[in-house]
Amino acid sequence: MIEVDNVFLTDFDSALSAPALIESKDGGVRMLFGDIDELINYKETIFPDKDATDVTIPQHADVKSKLSLPIYQALRDNQVVLDAIKSFAHTLFSFIFDADAHRQDKVDIFNNLVEAITETTNSWELEKAIQESTYELGVLVFNHKITFYNYAHNQVDFDYEKIKNRLIKDLLLLKFK
């Protein structure tokens, strides 16, 4: 969700498109995006790249300038979350494959970990699944644990399923490198 002050529903017309989910709030609008791809597509619609022809209607220039900072901040925040997930995946992967164990045991533990993560429905189950899948290798100590779990536990602002799926994707990418 992105909140923008001093921009109103009436500022959007056929020349300046509004996102699919937008609502009025006191002093501005709230824009909702289903995922980062929707936000990126909207940003590209509002702020086309330099090579594209962008004929800005003068009254839209002010609205665009007010939209710019919140949109770019949301994109930057998303990148921070993606980086935390990738870092956590790397830490998990390293913990398993740097352990003193037979190669096939490491592969089996990794596969069990991915399967256990897949079955989780919330961040508490995720923590338990990680602990139970890797207990044979020792005690897990993560430098990035707090950052990652801040996002995974915050189901008000973040979608756990998307975080979980990204973690699985990042783990599998590491496996096949």
N, C-alpha and C positions, 0 to 999 in steps of 0.2 A: 504494500500500500504506500502510495506517495501522496503527501498532502502538499498542496500549493496554495499559498495565500495570495489574495488579490487577483486571482484568475477565477472566472465564473463560467457557468455552463453557457451563458450567452456569448462568451468569447469564441466559442467553437462554432464553425459553420462548414459549409461544403468545401471551402478553400483551406481551412485549418481543421483537420480531422481530430476528433476526440477519441480516446481509447474506448474499447467496447464496454468496459465497466467504469463508469464515472458517476459520482454523486456530489451533490452540493453539501457544503459544510459552512459553518459560520466564517465568513471572511474569505472563502475560496472554494476549492474543490478537493475531493479525494479521488485518486485514480487507482484502480485495482488491476493487477495483471496476474493472470493464471500461472505464469512461469517467466523465467528470464527471457526466453525466446520471444514471448509477446512484447516484453519491454524493449528488447533490441529492435524488433520490427517497428514498434511505435516510434522509437528514437530515430530510426532511419527514415520514417515517413515525415517526421517533423523537422529533422536536421539531416537532409540528404548529404551524401559525401560531396567533396569539393568539385568533382567532375560532373555531377548532375546539375541540371538547370534548376535553380531555386529562385523563383520569382516570389519574393515576399511582399505581401500586401502591407502597406505601412502600419495599419492598426494591428496586424499580427506580429510585427517585430517586437513589440512590447510584451505580448503574451508569450512568444517564444523565449524571450530573455528570462521571463519568470519561470518557465518550464525547464530551462536548461540546467540550472544547478540541481534541483531535486532529481531530475532524470539521471544525470551523470553521477550524482551521489549514490543513487540506488544501484547503478551499474557497478560502481566501485565497491559498494558494500557486498554485492553478490560475488565479486571476484575475491574478496577477503574470505567469504564463506567457502568458496571452491578451493582456495588455497589451504584453508584449515582442514578440509576433508582430504585433500591430496596428501598433506603432510601427515595426517593421522593414518591414512592407508599405507604410506611409506614406512612409518614407524612400526605398524603392525607387521607388514611384510618383512622388514628387517629383523624384527624380533624373532619371527619364525625361522627365516632362512639363515640368520647368523647364529642360531642356537647350536649347541653341541649335540647333534642327533644325526641319525642316518638320513640320507637324502630322501628316500621314499617316505620315511616317517614325517619329515617336514612337509612334503607334498600332501600327504594324507591329512595332516593337521590343518594345512592351509585350505584344502578342499572342504573339510568339516567346518572350518571357520566361516567360509563363504556360505555354505549351506545353512549354518546356524543363523548367520546375519540375515539371510533371505527370509527366514521364518519369523523374524522379530516384528513386533507391531508398535513398539515404543522404545525410547532410549534406555530405559531401565532393563528391558529384556536384552537390548543390544549389549550393555555392559556385562550382563550375566552370560550371554552367549560367547562373548570374547573370552571371559575368564574360564568358562567350562571347556572351550575348544583348545585353549593354549596352556592349561594348567600343567601339563606334562613337561613344559619347557621352563617352568619357573614362574616367579612373580613378575607381573607386568608393571613397568614403571614408565610412564609417558611424560615427556616434556610438553607435548602438544595436547594432552588429554583435556585440560581445562578448556582451552579454546574450542576444540571440537565439540565437547559435551555442552558447552554454553549454547551452541546452535542446535544440537540434537535434542537437548532437554527443553528448549524454548519452542513449544508447539503452538504458541500464540502467534509468533511472528514467522516461524519457519515450518515448512511441511516435512515432517519426519520421513515420510515415504520417499520423497525426492532426495533427502540427505542420505538415507540408507541406500537407495539405488545408485547414487553417485559414488558412495563409498565402495560398493560392490564393483562398480565399473572401474574405479581407480585401482582396486586390488587386482582385478583380472588383467588390467593393462600392465601392471607391474609383473605379473606372472608370465606374461607372454613377451616381455622385453628381452 
